[in-house]
Amino acid sequence: MSRESVLVLGGRDALVGASRSQPIGRAATLGWHLSELQAAASRRSVRLHFADYESLRSQIGCEADLESLHSDSLHSDSLHSTVWCQRHDGSDSSERSLDDFGAILTRTMPAGSLEQITFRLAVLHDFVRRQSRLKRTAIVNPPAALELAIDKFATLARVKSLGISTPATQVVQSRAAAMQAFEELGGDVVVKPIFGGEGRGVMRVCDTELAWTTFSTLTQMNAVCYVQQFVPPGGVDLRVLIVGENAHAIRRRSTSDFRTNVRGGGQSELVPMQGCWEHSARIVCKDFGLKLAAVDWLETESGELQLIEVNGIPGWKGAQRVVQESIADQILEVLVSENE
């Protein structure tokens, strides 16, 4: 294992027709975020390897297979997990143990069946369990933290228990209950999928007929109805981006939509960090177990901040446009320092 060798798991652009469970023979498209990380790694002389969740493989009690891998990655457990990985240019493509790396950065996991998602998370959970004893490889962010942050209901329930304000929200499983929630929340609500980001599937509903149609469609899809009271004025929010010891306050605005996601046309503005913003965000991150996160808040007309989401795999393209320091460099610093 090398402390200066980091694995970036997930987040690469898919290659049409390529098998993601074996060497792909050429460099996969990294996209903007992973390219930024690669450039930061080059500046720091850190070796980045990239791998896809689809290539995770675990072996239980297969001694012959274990001996064929690097001897310095063996341990007393009978379970051993590997992944196909490669450098940014497609070189050094090989199957390696997760234990071979000084740190692992978890990025976006692609869609899959329930079995596939469960297996990938189980591999990471087992890895974290073993590393709590071996203390050889740091993981940012760990699977338990990701599972909590990706679930909007679990997120709000957790932060509410920390004494942090959130918009009034009801989560129900029938059209009748959703219509009741719509009325109880004032007839002006935001409907969101429990899983997902970047504003996808999020809509404002302030018409009874539209609410009926929306909730009918969701229940026909066996979806849960996440119904949240609309917080005026809309079109503006505050993102506190936590990167280890660094923190950035980004105000996002949209003149054409109540959603502020940069991908949807929102504009970012760097604003002076207030101590209470960072303090609250760090309370959440510590409780969740997040070293890298975006904590999103709405500001009510009375000036109160209400937390709406926590992103455990945040993008930073919009933030980087207004932040002078390299956020990718700060992420690499977190990965390197976690295992020092």
Buried (B, 14 or more C-beta within 10 A) or exposed (E): BEBBBBBBBBBBEEBEEBEBEEBBEEBBEBBEBBEBBBBBBEEBEBBBBBBBBBBBBBBEEEEEEBEEBEEEBBBEEEBBBBBBBBBBEBEEBBBBBBBBBBBBBBBBBBEEEEEBBEBBBBBBBBBBEBBEEBEBBBBBBBBBBBBBBBBBBBBBBBBEEEEBBBBBBBBBEEBEBBBBBBEEBEBBBBBBBBEEBEBEBBEBBEEEEBBBEBBEEBBEEEBBBBBBBBBEEBBBBBBBBBBBEBBBBBBBEBEEBBBBBBEBEBBBEBEEBEEEBBEBBBBBBEBBBBBBBBBBBBBBEEEEBBBBBBBBBBBBBBBBEBBEEBBBBBBBBBBBEBBE
